[in-house]
Amino acid sequence: MKKIMFNDLYGLTEAVLNRLKTKTRRIAPDNTPIGNWSETLKYSRFQIGEVVAIAQSYKDAGVRFLPEEDDEFGCYDFPAEQTNGWSNKMFVRADLMPHHIRITNIQLERLQDISDEDCIKEGIYKDECRTHFNGYAFEIIKDQNGCVMSKTWYNTPRKAFAALIDRISRKGTWDSNPYVFVYDFELVD
């Protein structure tokens, strides 16, 4: 089983688990052929129908022990807190992750072709708590009333998404407008 990582700093794993994020864009490899969909799809990391583990640190996922098998000791449980995966989801085993998504659709498009609706499906939040300003943000810190609090607000979902993608990938990603695989998914845990 494969795993997929969503950015925790901007609350994207939480947005997936809360079913607020249902799309993700991943930059296509430079040599991805364009025009022949069956050839293009070979460069996609995931396929339609595939179930993929959502990577979380063992600590966040509630994994306390890792089942291990050893010639000397046989089967035993190894404490997860003694591994790099305890605090870093890059080092976790996909088969131990409690939450999964199923890929339901795949497209290839330029990054800047994203619609306002798809920005929301990517985890961009609309502030509907203030009547004088309905802005968009990519941070999901909420106050006691459930209103999104953010240091920076954007007047369109696309501007918020552009800022987010530049922070997640690297500055200039939005402007370079690369081809991206667009994955629609559903939570299936």
Summary of the structure (lengths in Angstrom):
residues: 189
radius of gyration: 18.7
end to end distance: 14.1
largest distance: 67.7
contacts: 518
relative contact order: 0.22
helix: 28%
strand: 28%
